[in-house]
Structures are given as structure tokens and as C-alpha cells.
Amino acid sequence: MKNFNKNQKERVEVMALFGYEMTPCQPLTFRRRGEKETEVTELLRTQIRFVGGITLYVFDVLIGREKARLEFDSRDLSWHLT
């Protein structure tokens, strides 16, 4: 897997499971532009941030042995890898 740039957000496509038991949303896989689908190994932490009129859902995940952060923007319904 290519390295993550911690200073920028990259738009990605995410397959997520919504409304499962106690977790309302859980990202399962994501795809970066021009790459194969990457599986999320483990969901480490979730949090909600309110920024102005926007709600960001933040998911700290484990991908193999690497940590990453996926963010879901409620305004435009987009996912970003940070």
C-alpha cells in the first residue's frame, strides 16, 4: 500500500455497513483512485465533529499494520482518507 500524506485529504470510494448492532456505520473497504480495493482490518475508534454547519464522521482504522483515518462529510456525502 502506498504511504498516506498526513497533511492532505484524498477523496476515496468507501463500502460501509450502516446500522449494524451498536455501530451505526462501519467502513469495510475503500478504493483510492487508480488502485485496487483495500480492506479495513479493524475499526479502532469513531468520533463525530461539528464544523460550522457540517458534521464530520471520523473513523480511525487499521489497514494491515498501518493506521489511517477515514472521514465522512455529511454535507456532500463524500469520503476522504487522511
N, CA, C and O atoms as a Maestro MAE file, in Angstrom:
{
 s_m_m2io_version
 :::
 2.0.0
}

f_m_ct {
 s_m_title
 :::
 protein
 m_atom[328] {
  # First column is atom index #
  i_m_mmod_type
  r_m_x_coord
  r_m_y_coord
  r_m_z_coord
  i_m_residue_number
  s_m_chain_name
  s_m_pdb_residue_name
  s_m_pdb_atom_name
  i_m_atomic_number
  :::
  1 25 0.845 -1.185 0.000 1 A "MET " " N  " 7
  2 3 0.000 0.000 0.000 1 A "MET " " CA " 6
  3 2 0.883 1.237 0.000 1 A "MET " " C  " 6
  4 15 1.897 1.288 0.695 1 A "MET " " O  " 8
  5 25 0.500 2.206 -0.763 2 A "LYS " " N  " 7
  6 3 1.253 3.450 -0.817 2 A "LYS " " CA " 6
  7 2 1.097 4.220 0.486 2 A "LYS " " C  " 6
  8 15 0.120 4.044 1.214 2 A "LYS " " O  " 8
  9 25 2.074 5.074 0.770 3 A "ASN " " N  " 7
  10 3 2.046 5.825 2.021 3 A "ASN " " CA " 6
  11 2 0.924 6.863 2.031 3 A "ASN " " C  " 6
  12 15 0.428 7.274 0.982 3 A "ASN " " O  " 8
  13 25 0.540 7.275 3.233 4 A "PHE " " N  " 7
  14 3 -0.505 8.267 3.416 4 A "PHE " " CA " 6
  15 2 0.141 9.613 3.693 4 A "PHE " " C  " 6
  16 15 1.088 9.704 4.474 4 A "PHE " " O  " 8
  17 25 -0.369 10.658 3.054 5 A "ASN " " N  " 7
  18 3 0.096 12.006 3.318 5 A "ASN " " CA " 6
  19 2 -0.744 12.573 4.445 5 A "ASN " " C  " 6
  20 15 -1.934 12.834 4.263 5 A "ASN " " O  " 8
  21 25 -0.147 12.763 5.591 6 A "LYS " " N  " 7
  22 3 -0.898 13.175 6.773 6 A "LYS " " CA " 6
  23 2 -1.373 14.621 6.722 6 A "LYS " " C  " 6
  24 15 -2.182 15.029 7.555 6 A "LYS " " O  " 8
  25 25 -0.886 15.406 5.756 7 A "ASN " " N  " 7
  26 3 -1.269 16.816 5.685 7 A "ASN " " CA " 6
  27 2 -2.372 17.093 4.672 7 A "ASN " " C  " 6
  28 15 -2.851 18.223 4.578 7 A "ASN " " O  " 8
  29 25 -2.780 16.087 3.920 8 A "GLN " " N  " 7
  30 3 -3.789 16.301 2.891 8 A "GLN " " CA " 6
  31 2 -4.892 15.265 3.001 8 A "GLN " " C  " 6
  32 15 -4.709 14.182 3.557 8 A "GLN " " O  " 8
  33 25 -6.043 15.632 2.453 9 A "LYS " " N  " 7
  34 3 -7.158 14.694 2.362 9 A "LYS " " CA " 6
  35 2 -7.253 14.208 0.938 9 A "LYS " " C  " 6
  36 15 -7.108 14.989 -0.003 9 A "LYS " " O  " 8
  37 25 -7.495 12.931 0.775 10 A "GLU " " N  " 7
  38 3 -7.645 12.330 -0.539 10 A "GLU " " CA " 6
  39 2 -9.039 11.720 -0.631 10 A "GLU " " C  " 6
  40 15 -9.429 10.929 0.228 10 A "GLU " " O  " 8
  41 25 -9.778 12.077 -1.649 11 A "ARG " " N  " 7
  42 3 -11.123 11.545 -1.816 11 A "ARG " " CA " 6
  43 2 -11.043 10.074 -2.215 11 A "ARG " " C  " 6
  44 15 -10.276 9.710 -3.107 11 A "ARG " " O  " 8
  45 25 -11.837 9.229 -1.553 12 A "VAL " " N  " 7
  46 3 -11.845 7.798 -1.819 12 A "VAL " " CA " 6
  47 2 -13.280 7.289 -1.904 12 A "VAL " " C  " 6
  48 15 -14.216 7.941 -1.440 12 A "VAL " " O  " 8
  49 25 -13.432 6.117 -2.505 13 A "GLU " " N  " 7
  50 3 -14.716 5.430 -2.524 13 A "GLU " " CA " 6
  51 2 -14.706 4.422 -1.381 13 A "GLU " " C  " 6
  52 15 -13.740 3.678 -1.214 13 A "GLU " " O  " 8
  53 25 -15.782 4.398 -0.593 14 A "VAL " " N  " 7
  54 3 -15.838 3.524 0.578 14 A "VAL " " CA " 6
  55 2 -17.078 2.649 0.508 14 A "VAL " " C  " 6
  56 15 -18.164 3.102 0.143 14 A "VAL " " O  " 8
  57 25 -16.889 1.380 0.868 15 A "MET " " N  " 7
  58 3 -18.024 0.487 1.074 15 A "MET " " CA " 6
  59 2 -18.176 0.371 2.588 15 A "MET " " C  " 6
  60 15 -17.254 -0.043 3.291 15 A "MET " " O  " 8
  61 25 -19.353 0.742 3.070 16 A "ALA " " N  " 7
  62 3 -19.577 0.761 4.522 16 A "ALA " " CA " 6
  63 2 -20.845 0.003 4.866 16 A "ALA " " C  " 6
  64 15 -21.756 -0.127 4.049 16 A "ALA " " O  " 8
  65 25 -20.884 -0.485 6.074 17 A "LEU " " N  " 7
  66 3 -22.046 -1.181 6.609 17 A "LEU " " CA " 6
  67 2 -22.755 -0.218 7.549 17 A "LEU " " C  " 6
  68 15 -22.168 0.244 8.528 17 A "LEU " " O  " 8
  69 25 -24.010 0.085 7.259 18 A "PHE " " N  " 7
  70 3 -24.773 1.029 8.068 18 A "PHE " " CA " 6
  71 2 -25.790 0.296 8.922 18 A "PHE " " C  " 6
  72 15 -26.426 -0.656 8.471 18 A "PHE " " O  " 8
  73 25 -25.941 0.754 10.177 19 A "GLY " " N  " 7
  74 3 -26.973 0.238 11.063 19 A "GLY " " CA " 6
  75 2 -26.731 -1.167 11.545 19 A "GLY " " C  " 6
  76 15 -27.674 -1.953 11.629 19 A "GLY " " O  " 8
  77 25 -25.491 -1.516 11.869 20 A "TYR " " N  " 7
  78 3 -25.167 -2.855 12.332 20 A "TYR " " CA " 6
  79 2 -24.913 -2.829 13.839 20 A "TYR " " C  " 6
  80 15 -23.949 -2.215 14.294 20 A "TYR " " O  " 8
  81 25 -25.757 -3.479 14.598 21 A "GLU " " N  " 7
  82 3 -25.672 -3.595 16.051 21 A "GLU " " CA " 6
  83 2 -25.451 -2.226 16.701 21 A "GLU " " C  " 6
  84 15 -26.237 -1.307 16.471 21 A "GLU " " O  " 8
  85 25 -24.414 -2.078 17.494 22 A "MET " " N  " 7
  86 3 -24.168 -0.842 18.243 22 A "MET " " CA " 6
  87 2 -23.385 0.190 17.436 22 A "MET " " C  " 6
  88 15 -23.260 1.337 17.864 22 A "MET " " O  " 8
  89 25 -22.860 -0.197 16.284 23 A "THR " " N  " 7
  90 3 -22.103 0.729 15.447 23 A "THR " " CA " 6
  91 2 -22.989 1.177 14.290 23 A "THR " " C  " 6
  92 15 -23.317 0.367 13.423 23 A "THR " " O  " 8
  93 25 -23.385 2.450 14.258 24 A "PRO " " N  " 7
  94 3 -24.283 2.904 13.187 24 A "PRO " " CA " 6
  95 2 -23.652 2.887 11.798 24 A "PRO " " C  " 6
  96 15 -24.367 2.785 10.801 24 A "PRO " " O  " 8
  97 25 -22.321 2.985 11.717 25 A "CYS " " N  " 7
  98 3 -21.633 2.952 10.427 25 A "CYS " " CA " 6
  99 2 -20.245 2.363 10.635 25 A "CYS " " C  " 6
  100 15 -19.536 2.719 11.577 25 A "CYS " " O  " 8
  101 25 -19.870 1.455 9.738 26 A "GLN " " N  " 7
  102 3 -18.548 0.848 9.817 26 A "GLN " " CA " 6
  103 2 -17.973 0.708 8.413 26 A "GLN " " C  " 6
  104 15 -18.520 -0.035 7.599 26 A "GLN " " O  " 8
  105 25 -16.864 1.417 8.110 27 A "PRO " " N  " 7
  106 3 -16.239 1.262 6.798 27 A "PRO " " CA " 6
  107 2 -15.607 -0.128 6.676 27 A "PRO " " C  " 6
  108 15 -14.906 -0.578 7.582 27 A "PRO " " O  " 8
  109 25 -15.860 -0.799 5.557 28 A "LEU " " N  " 7
  110 3 -15.336 -2.146 5.338 28 A "LEU " " CA " 6
  111 2 -14.157 -2.162 4.374 28 A "LEU " " C  " 6
  112 15 -13.146 -2.815 4.634 28 A "LEU " " O  " 8
  113 25 -14.285 -1.444 3.265 29 A "THR " " N  " 7
  114 3 -13.212 -1.341 2.277 29 A "THR " " CA " 6
  115 2 -13.208 0.068 1.701 29 A "THR " " C  " 6
  116 15 -14.190 0.801 1.818 29 A "THR " " O  " 8
  117 25 -12.095 0.436 1.077 30 A "PHE " " N  " 7
  118 3 -12.032 1.707 0.361 30 A "PHE " " CA " 6
  119 2 -11.148 1.540 -0.860 30 A "PHE " " C  " 6
  120 15 -10.333 0.621 -0.941 30 A "PHE " " O  " 8
  121 25 -11.327 2.452 -1.813 31 A "ARG " " N  " 7
  122 3 -10.556 2.403 -3.049 31 A "ARG " " CA " 6
  123 2 -10.028 3.799 -3.362 31 A "ARG " " C  " 6
  124 15 -10.785 4.764 -3.468 31 A "ARG " " O  " 8
  125 25 -8.720 3.876 -3.504 32 A "ARG " " N  " 7
  126 3 -8.090 5.112 -3.948 32 A "ARG " " CA " 6
  127 2 -8.139 5.149 -5.465 32 A "ARG " " C  " 6
  128 15 -8.244 4.105 -6.109 32 A "ARG " " O  " 8
  129 25 -8.065 6.328 -6.035 33 A "ARG " " N  " 7
  130 3 -8.130 6.485 -7.494 33 A "ARG " " CA " 6
  131 2 -7.014 5.682 -8.162 33 A "ARG " " C  " 6
  132 15 -5.835 5.834 -7.841 33 A "ARG " " O  " 8
  133 25 -7.419 4.823 -9.099 34 A "GLY " " N  " 7
  134 3 -6.452 4.049 -9.868 34 A "GLY " " CA " 6
  135 2 -5.859 2.856 -9.148 34 A "GLY " " C  " 6
  136 15 -4.911 2.252 -9.651 34 A "GLY " " O  " 8
  137 25 -6.387 2.495 -7.982 35 A "GLU " " N  " 7
  138 3 -5.844 1.372 -7.217 35 A "GLU " " CA " 6
  139 2 -6.918 0.337 -6.948 35 A "GLU " " C  " 6
  140 15 -8.105 0.579 -7.168 35 A "GLU " " O  " 8
  141 25 -6.485 -0.820 -6.468 36 A "LYS " " N  " 7
  142 3 -7.415 -1.876 -6.093 36 A "LYS " " CA " 6
  143 2 -8.062 -1.554 -4.749 36 A "LYS " " C  " 6
  144 15 -7.606 -0.685 -4.007 36 A "LYS " " O  " 8
  145 25 -9.128 -2.275 -4.466 37 A "GLU " " N  " 7
  146 3 -9.843 -2.089 -3.211 37 A "GLU " " CA " 6
  147 2 -8.973 -2.539 -2.042 37 A "GLU " " C  " 6
  148 15 -8.286 -3.557 -2.129 37 A "GLU " " O  " 8
  149 25 -9.004 -1.778 -0.948 38 A "THR " " N  " 7
  150 3 -8.229 -2.080 0.247 38 A "THR " " CA " 6
  151 2 -9.183 -2.391 1.388 38 A "THR " " C  " 6
  152 15 -10.139 -1.654 1.628 38 A "THR " " O  " 8
  153 25 -8.921 -3.478 2.084 39 A "GLU " " N  " 7
  154 3 -9.790 -3.903 3.183 39 A "GLU " " CA " 6
  155 2 -9.391 -3.233 4.496 39 A "GLU " " C  " 6
  156 15 -8.209 -3.130 4.823 39 A "GLU " " O  " 8
  157 25 -10.395 -2.781 5.236 40 A "VAL " " N  " 7
  158 3 -10.178 -2.251 6.580 40 A "VAL " " CA " 6
  159 2 -10.098 -3.446 7.514 40 A "VAL " " C  " 6
  160 15 -11.055 -4.210 7.634 40 A "VAL " " O  " 8
  161 25 -8.960 -3.609 8.177 41 A "THR " " N  " 7
  162 3 -8.741 -4.751 9.048 41 A "THR " " CA " 6
  163 2 -9.499 -4.617 10.359 41 A "THR " " C  " 6
  164 15 -10.087 -5.581 10.849 41 A "THR " " O  " 8
  165 25 -9.479 -3.403 10.926 42 A "GLU " " N  " 7
  166 3 -10.109 -3.199 12.235 42 A "GLU " " CA " 6
  167 2 -10.545 -1.745 12.395 42 A "GLU " " C  " 6
  168 15 -9.851 -0.825 11.961 42 A "GLU " " O  " 8
  169 25 -11.689 -1.555 13.017 43 A "LEU " " N  " 7
  170 3 -12.172 -0.218 13.366 43 A "LEU " " CA " 6
  171 2 -11.674 0.085 14.768 43 A "LEU " " C  " 6
  172 15 -12.048 -0.594 15.725 43 A "LEU " " O  " 8
  173 25 -10.828 1.104 14.893 44 A "LEU " " N  " 7
  174 3 -10.214 1.426 16.178 44 A "LEU " " CA " 6
  175 2 -11.055 2.397 17.007 44 A "LEU " " C  " 6
  176 15 -11.243 2.203 18.208 44 A "LEU " " O  " 8
  177 25 -11.559 3.450 16.346 45 A "ARG " " N  " 7
  178 3 -12.281 4.499 17.075 45 A "ARG " " CA " 6
  179 2 -13.153 5.275 16.118 45 A "ARG " " C  " 6
  180 15 -12.810 5.451 14.949 45 A "ARG " " O  " 8
  181 25 -14.278 5.737 16.617 46 A "THR " " N  " 7
  182 3 -15.142 6.614 15.834 46 A "THR " " CA " 6
  183 2 -15.415 7.873 16.641 46 A "THR " " C  " 6
  184 15 -15.431 7.844 17.871 46 A "THR " " O  " 8
  185 25 -15.626 8.968 15.942 47 A "GLN " " N  " 7
  186 3 -15.998 10.213 16.603 47 A "GLN " " CA " 6
  187 2 -16.773 11.091 15.631 47 A "GLN " " C  " 6
  188 15 -16.693 10.921 14.414 47 A "GLN " " O  " 8
  189 25 -17.511 12.018 16.183 48 A "ILE " " N  " 7
  190 3 -18.285 12.966 15.382 48 A "ILE " " CA " 6
  191 2 -17.757 14.352 15.675 48 A "ILE " " C  " 6
  192 15 -17.581 14.723 16.835 48 A "ILE " " O  " 8
  193 25 -17.499 15.132 14.611 49 A "ARG " " N  " 7
  194 3 -17.033 16.513 14.762 49 A "ARG " " CA " 6
  195 2 -18.029 17.434 14.069 49 A "ARG " " C  " 6
  196 15 -18.507 17.147 12.971 49 A "ARG " " O  " 8
  197 25 -18.327 18.530 14.726 50 A "PHE " " N  " 7
  198 3 -19.216 19.542 14.161 50 A "PHE " " CA " 6
  199 2 -18.368 20.744 13.780 50 A "PHE " " C  " 6
  200 15 -17.771 21.391 14.641 50 A "PHE " " O  " 8
  201 25 -18.317 21.039 12.487 51 A "VAL " " N  " 7
  202 3 -17.507 22.132 11.967 51 A "VAL " " CA " 6
  203 2 -18.449 23.064 11.212 51 A "VAL " " C  " 6
  204 15 -18.837 22.781 10.079 51 A "VAL " " O  " 8
  205 25 -18.817 24.182 11.849 52 A "GLY " " N  " 7
  206 3 -19.802 25.072 11.237 52 A "GLY " " CA " 6
  207 2 -21.118 24.343 11.094 52 A "GLY " " C  " 6
  208 15 -21.647 23.823 12.077 52 A "GLY " " O  " 8
  209 25 -21.654 24.295 9.895 53 A "GLY " " N  " 7
  210 3 -22.896 23.576 9.649 53 A "GLY " " CA " 6
  211 2 -22.677 22.172 9.125 53 A "GLY " " C  " 6
  212 15 -23.614 21.529 8.653 53 A "GLY " " O  " 8
  213 25 -21.439 21.689 9.204 54 A "ILE " " N  " 7
  214 3 -21.080 20.387 8.652 54 A "ILE " " CA " 6
  215 2 -20.812 19.407 9.784 54 A "ILE " " C  " 6
  216 15 -20.204 19.754 10.797 54 A "ILE " " O  " 8
  217 25 -21.272 18.192 9.597 55 A "THR " " N  " 7
  218 3 -20.953 17.120 10.539 55 A "THR " " CA " 6
  219 2 -19.976 16.173 9.853 55 A "THR " " C  " 6
  220 15 -20.250 15.661 8.768 55 A "THR " " O  " 8
  221 25 -18.832 15.946 10.499 56 A "LEU " " N  " 7
  222 3 -17.834 15.006 10.002 56 A "LEU " " CA " 6
  223 2 -17.837 13.775 10.884 56 A "LEU " " C  " 6
  224 15 -17.751 13.880 12.108 56 A "LEU " " O  " 8
  225 25 -17.935 12.620 10.273 57 A "TYR " " N  " 7
  226 3 -17.833 11.357 10.987 57 A "TYR " " CA " 6
  227 2 -16.431 10.830 10.743 57 A "TYR " " C  " 6
  228 15 -16.039 10.607 9.598 57 A "TYR " " O  " 8
  229 25 -15.679 10.632 11.808 58 A "VAL " " N  " 7
  230 3 -14.269 10.284 11.702 58 A "VAL " " CA " 6
  231 2 -14.074 8.847 12.188 58 A "VAL " " C  " 6
  232 15 -14.534 8.474 13.267 58 A "VAL " " O  " 8
  233 25 -13.381 8.049 11.369 59 A "PHE " " N  " 7
  234 3 -13.132 6.651 11.679 59 A "PHE " " CA " 6
  235 2 -11.635 6.402 11.665 59 A "PHE " " C  " 6
  236 15 -10.999 6.510 10.616 59 A "PHE " " O  " 8
  237 25 -11.065 6.070 12.812 60 A "ASP " " N  " 7
  238 3 -9.672 5.641 12.866 60 A "ASP " " CA " 6
  239 2 -9.682 4.138 12.640 60 A "ASP " " C  " 6
  240 15 -10.340 3.393 13.366 60 A "ASP " " O  " 8
  241 25 -8.939 3.700 11.617 61 A "VAL " " N  " 7
  242 3 -8.971 2.302 11.217 61 A "VAL " " CA " 6
  243 2 -7.559 1.734 11.118 61 A "VAL " " C  " 6
  244 15 -6.570 2.464 11.053 61 A "VAL " " O  " 8
  245 25 -7.506 0.428 11.109 62 A "LEU " " N  " 7
  246 3 -6.259 -0.293 10.916 62 A "LEU " " CA " 6
  247 2 -6.352 -0.990 9.569 62 A "LEU " " C  " 6
  248 15 -7.336 -1.667 9.270 62 A "LEU " " O  " 8
  249 25 -5.310 -0.815 8.758 63 A "ILE " " N  " 7
  250 3 -5.225 -1.442 7.444 63 A "ILE " " CA " 6
  251 2 -3.952 -2.273 7.459 63 A "ILE " " C  " 6
  252 15 -2.856 -1.751 7.252 63 A "ILE " " O  " 8
  253 25 -4.101 -3.541 7.700 64 A "GLY " " N  " 7
  254 3 -2.919 -4.372 7.934 64 A "GLY " " CA " 6
  255 2 -2.303 -3.937 9.247 64 A "GLY " " C  " 6
  256 15 -2.894 -4.116 10.312 64 A "GLY " " O  " 8
  257 25 -1.110 -3.363 9.166 65 A "ARG " " N  " 7
  258 3 -0.445 -2.840 10.370 65 A "ARG " " CA " 6
  259 2 -0.387 -1.319 10.407 65 A "ARG " " C  " 6
  260 15 0.149 -0.734 11.348 65 A "ARG " " O  " 8
  261 25 -0.945 -0.678 9.374 66 A "GLU " " N  " 7
  262 3 -0.918 0.781 9.288 66 A "GLU " " CA " 6
  263 2 -2.213 1.389 9.815 66 A "GLU " " C  " 6
  264 15 -3.302 0.854 9.604 66 A "GLU " " O  " 8
  265 25 -2.071 2.512 10.502 67 A "LYS " " N  " 7
  266 3 -3.247 3.252 10.954 67 A "LYS " " CA " 6
  267 2 -3.601 4.291 9.901 67 A "LYS " " C  " 6
  268 15 -2.727 4.866 9.253 67 A "LYS " " O  " 8
  269 25 -4.894 4.519 9.745 68 A "ALA " " N  " 7
  270 3 -5.368 5.526 8.798 68 A "ALA " " CA " 6
  271 2 -6.641 6.132 9.358 68 A "ALA " " C  " 6
  272 15 -7.216 5.627 10.323 68 A "ALA " " O  " 8
  273 25 -7.069 7.213 8.744 69 A "ARG " " N  " 7
  274 3 -8.299 7.878 9.166 69 A "ARG " " CA " 6
  275 2 -9.179 8.099 7.947 69 A "ARG " " C  " 6
  276 15 -8.742 8.656 6.940 69 A "ARG " " O  " 8
  277 25 -10.423 7.654 8.052 70 A "LEU " " N  " 7
  278 3 -11.427 7.896 7.026 70 A "LEU " " CA " 6
  279 2 -12.432 8.884 7.590 70 A "LEU " " C  " 6
  280 15 -12.877 8.744 8.730 70 A "LEU " " O  " 8
  281 25 -12.792 9.886 6.790 71 A "GLU " " N  " 7
  282 3 -13.766 10.889 7.224 71 A "GLU " " CA " 6
  283 2 -14.935 10.915 6.250 71 A "GLU " " C  " 6
  284 15 -14.749 10.891 5.033 71 A "GLU " " O  " 8
  285 25 -16.139 10.964 6.803 72 A "PHE " " N  " 7
  286 3 -17.355 11.073 6.004 72 A "PHE " " CA " 6
  287 2 -17.940 12.456 6.222 72 A "PHE " " C  " 6
  288 15 -18.245 12.836 7.353 72 A "PHE " " O  " 8
  289 25 -18.099 13.219 5.128 73 A "ASP " " N  " 7
  290 3 -18.618 14.582 5.175 73 A "ASP " " CA " 6
  291 2 -20.121 14.536 4.909 73 A "ASP " " C  " 6
  292 15 -20.547 14.122 3.831 73 A "ASP " " O  " 8
  293 25 -20.920 14.956 5.876 74 A "SER " " N  " 7
  294 3 -22.379 14.871 5.747 74 A "SER " " CA " 6
  295 2 -22.943 15.913 4.771 74 A "SER " " C  " 6
  296 15 -24.080 15.771 4.319 74 A "SER " " O  " 8
  297 25 -22.186 16.933 4.445 75 A "ARG " " N  " 7
  298 3 -22.665 17.968 3.538 75 A "ARG " " CA " 6
  299 2 -22.764 17.453 2.106 75 A "ARG " " C  " 6
  300 15 -23.808 17.576 1.465 75 A "ARG " " O  " 8
  301 25 -21.681 16.883 1.614 76 A "ASP " " N  " 7
  302 3 -21.684 16.414 0.221 76 A "ASP " " CA " 6
  303 2 -21.608 14.885 0.112 76 A "ASP " " C  " 6
  304 15 -21.448 14.345 -0.983 76 A "ASP " " O  " 8
  305 25 -21.724 14.199 1.242 77 A "LEU " " N  " 7
  306 3 -21.725 12.728 1.300 77 A "LEU " " CA " 6
  307 2 -20.479 12.116 0.680 77 A "LEU " " C  " 6
  308 15 -20.549 11.101 -0.013 77 A "LEU " " O  " 8
  309 25 -19.336 12.746 0.939 78 A "SER " " N  " 7
  310 3 -18.069 12.250 0.392 78 A "SER " " CA " 6
  311 2 -17.202 11.653 1.504 78 A "SER " " C  " 6
  312 15 -17.307 12.020 2.674 78 A "SER " " O  " 8
  313 25 -16.351 10.725 1.093 79 A "TRP " " N  " 7
  314 3 -15.381 10.090 1.990 79 A "TRP " " CA " 6
  315 2 -13.990 10.587 1.641 79 A "TRP " " C  " 6
  316 15 -13.665 10.789 0.471 79 A "TRP " " O  " 8
  317 25 -13.157 10.787 2.685 80 A "HIS " " N  " 7
  318 3 -11.773 11.206 2.476 80 A "HIS " " CA " 6
  319 2 -10.854 10.365 3.348 80 A "HIS " " C  " 6
  320 15 -11.195 9.996 4.471 80 A "HIS " " O  " 8
  321 25 -9.681 10.073 2.801 81 A "LEU " " N  " 7
  322 3 -8.613 9.379 3.517 81 A "LEU " " CA " 6
  323 2 -7.627 10.427 3.970 81 A "LEU " " C  " 6
  324 15 -7.160 11.230 3.163 81 A "LEU " " O  " 8
  325 25 -7.303 10.433 5.249 82 A "THR " " N  " 7
  326 3 -6.335 11.425 5.761 82 A "THR " " CA " 6
  327 2 -5.196 10.727 6.445 82 A "THR " " C  " 6
  328 15 -4.280 11.382 6.941 82 A "THR " " O  " 8
  :::
 }
 m_bond[327] {
  # First column is bond index #
  i_m_from
  i_m_to
  i_m_order
  :::
  1 1 2 1
  2 2 3 1
  3 3 4 2
  4 3 5 1
  5 5 6 1
  6 6 7 1
  7 7 8 2
  8 7 9 1
  9 9 10 1
  10 10 11 1
  11 11 12 2
  12 11 13 1
  13 13 14 1
  14 14 15 1
  15 15 16 2
  16 15 17 1
  17 17 18 1
  18 18 19 1
  19 19 20 2
  20 19 21 1
  21 21 22 1
  22 22 23 1
  23 23 24 2
  24 23 25 1
  25 25 26 1
  26 26 27 1
  27 27 28 2
  28 27 29 1
  29 29 30 1
  30 30 31 1
  31 31 32 2
  32 31 33 1
  33 33 34 1
  34 34 35 1
  35 35 36 2
  36 35 37 1
  37 37 38 1
  38 38 39 1
  39 39 40 2
  40 39 41 1
  41 41 42 1
  42 42 43 1
  43 43 44 2
  44 43 45 1
  45 45 46 1
  46 46 47 1
  47 47 48 2
  48 47 49 1
  49 49 50 1
  50 50 51 1
  51 51 52 2
  52 51 53 1
  53 53 54 1
  54 54 55 1
  55 55 56 2
  56 55 57 1
  57 57 58 1
  58 58 59 1
  59 59 60 2
  60 59 61 1
  61 61 62 1
  62 62 63 1
  63 63 64 2
  64 63 65 1
  65 65 66 1
  66 66 67 1
  67 67 68 2
  68 67 69 1
  69 69 70 1
  70 70 71 1
  71 71 72 2
  72 71 73 1
  73 73 74 1
  74 74 75 1
  75 75 76 2
  76 75 77 1
  77 77 78 1
  78 78 79 1
  79 79 80 2
  80 79 81 1
  81 81 82 1
  82 82 83 1
  83 83 84 2
  84 83 85 1
  85 85 86 1
  86 86 87 1
  87 87 88 2
  88 87 89 1
  89 89 90 1
  90 90 91 1
  91 91 92 2
  92 91 93 1
  93 93 94 1
  94 94 95 1
  95 95 96 2
  96 95 97 1
  97 97 98 1
  98 98 99 1
  99 99 100 2
  100 99 101 1
  101 101 102 1
  102 102 103 1
  103 103 104 2
  104 103 105 1
  105 105 106 1
  106 106 107 1
  107 107 108 2
  108 107 109 1
  109 109 110 1
  110 110 111 1
  111 111 112 2
  112 111 113 1
  113 113 114 1
  114 114 115 1
  115 115 116 2
  116 115 117 1
  117 117 118 1
  118 118 119 1
  119 119 120 2
  120 119 121 1
  121 121 122 1
  122 122 123 1
  123 123 124 2
  124 123 125 1
  125 125 126 1
  126 126 127 1
  127 127 128 2
  128 127 129 1
  129 129 130 1
  130 130 131 1
  131 131 132 2
  132 131 133 1
  133 133 134 1
  134 134 135 1
  135 135 136 2
  136 135 137 1
  137 137 138 1
  138 138 139 1
  139 139 140 2
  140 139 141 1
  141 141 142 1
  142 142 143 1
  143 143 144 2
  144 143 145 1
  145 145 146 1
  146 146 147 1
  147 147 148 2
  148 147 149 1
  149 149 150 1
  150 150 151 1
  151 151 152 2
  152 151 153 1
  153 153 154 1
  154 154 155 1
  155 155 156 2
  156 155 157 1
  157 157 158 1
  158 158 159 1
  159 159 160 2
  160 159 161 1
  161 161 162 1
  162 162 163 1
  163 163 164 2
  164 163 165 1
  165 165 166 1
  166 166 167 1
  167 167 168 2
  168 167 169 1
  169 169 170 1
  170 170 171 1
  171 171 172 2
  172 171 173 1
  173 173 174 1
  174 174 175 1
  175 175 176 2
  176 175 177 1
  177 177 178 1
  178 178 179 1
  179 179 180 2
  180 179 181 1
  181 181 182 1
  182 182 183 1
  183 183 184 2
  184 183 185 1
  185 185 186 1
  186 186 187 1
  187 187 188 2
  188 187 189 1
  189 189 190 1
  190 190 191 1
  191 191 192 2
  192 191 193 1
  193 193 194 1
  194 194 195 1
  195 195 196 2
  196 195 197 1
  197 197 198 1
  198 198 199 1
  199 199 200 2
  200 199 201 1
  201 201 202 1
  202 202 203 1
  203 203 204 2
  204 203 205 1
  205 205 206 1
  206 206 207 1
  207 207 208 2
  208 207 209 1
  209 209 210 1
  210 210 211 1
  211 211 212 2
  212 211 213 1
  213 213 214 1
  214 214 215 1
  215 215 216 2
  216 215 217 1
  217 217 218 1
  218 218 219 1
  219 219 220 2
  220 219 221 1
  221 221 222 1
  222 222 223 1
  223 223 224 2
  224 223 225 1
  225 225 226 1
  226 226 227 1
  227 227 228 2
  228 227 229 1
  229 229 230 1
  230 230 231 1
  231 231 232 2
  232 231 233 1
  233 233 234 1
  234 234 235 1
  235 235 236 2
  236 235 237 1
  237 237 238 1
  238 238 239 1
  239 239 240 2
  240 239 241 1
  241 241 242 1
  242 242 243 1
  243 243 244 2
  244 243 245 1
  245 245 246 1
  246 246 247 1
  247 247 248 2
  248 247 249 1
  249 249 250 1
  250 250 251 1
  251 251 252 2
  252 251 253 1
  253 253 254 1
  254 254 255 1
  255 255 256 2
  256 255 257 1
  257 257 258 1
  258 258 259 1
  259 259 260 2
  260 259 261 1
  261 261 262 1
  262 262 263 1
  263 263 264 2
  264 263 265 1
  265 265 266 1
  266 266 267 1
  267 267 268 2
  268 267 269 1
  269 269 270 1
  270 270 271 1
  271 271 272 2
  272 271 273 1
  273 273 274 1
  274 274 275 1
  275 275 276 2
  276 275 277 1
  277 277 278 1
  278 278 279 1
  279 279 280 2
  280 279 281 1
  281 281 282 1
  282 282 283 1
  283 283 284 2
  284 283 285 1
  285 285 286 1
  286 286 287 1
  287 287 288 2
  288 287 289 1
  289 289 290 1
  290 290 291 1
  291 291 292 2
  292 291 293 1
  293 293 294 1
  294 294 295 1
  295 295 296 2
  296 295 297 1
  297 297 298 1
  298 298 299 1
  299 299 300 2
  300 299 301 1
  301 301 302 1
  302 302 303 1
  303 303 304 2
  304 303 305 1
  305 305 306 1
  306 306 307 1
  307 307 308 2
  308 307 309 1
  309 309 310 1
  310 310 311 1
  311 311 312 2
  312 311 313 1
  313 313 314 1
  314 314 315 1
  315 315 316 2
  316 315 317 1
  317 317 318 1
  318 318 319 1
  319 319 320 2
  320 319 321 1
  321 321 322 1
  322 322 323 1
  323 323 324 2
  324 323 325 1
  325 325 326 1
  326 326 327 1
  327 327 328 2
  :::
 }
}
